[in-house]
Amino acid sequence: MNIGYNAAFPEEVGKSSGEAIQRQPPIAVSIRIVDDPADAEALLPVSVFSRLGPDEVPSPCQRLVVYLSRLVVALEGDSVVGFSAFLAPWGSICAAHEFWVDAHARTGEAPVAMATLAALETAARQAGCSQLFVVMKATSLRPILQNAGYSESRAAFGLIWFEKSLVTTWVPAACA
């Protein structure tokens, strides 16, 4: 499944304000949901892990867990700029055990993180989750998750756990 997310940031190229300015096409982040381990391995080879987290390339065992998980992959064109991995829930709680965003994505960290979070939340709701935990090391993403309604629930062993309720309570205006 591909989901489009328009994070358009046209760049201007020109030497002075008097010259014609050329605009590049907008950069967009697209999302792909991956459930098949072979597709996951093809999309996320070791080189992608090295680029997204050069200090944290997972072991072959850790990569296998990622490949066996449900993935939300963020792409700029054909280039992976972020992903999240979670396993199908055993109840109403779902935990994304991996959340990676390319700090050098052309659209920036925030649009990639927001597109990935939105798709992750949708996938978690479809899987029957009412509570979502996102576990990560990247503290630079903390304000992005907090602005998206996540609260920091715990930090241990160099990991930060963010939590968000996926249940929305709607009260009709006539009843309020």
Protein Blocks (a to p, Z undefined) as FASTA:
>chain_A
ZZdddddddddddfbfkbccdddddddddddddfbfklmmmmmgfklmmmmmmmlcccfk
lmmmmmmpccddddehjacfbdcdddddfbjbdcdfbdcddfkbfnbjklmmmmmmmmmm
mmmmmnopabdcdddfblmlmmmmmmnopacfbdcehiacddddfbdcdddfklZZ
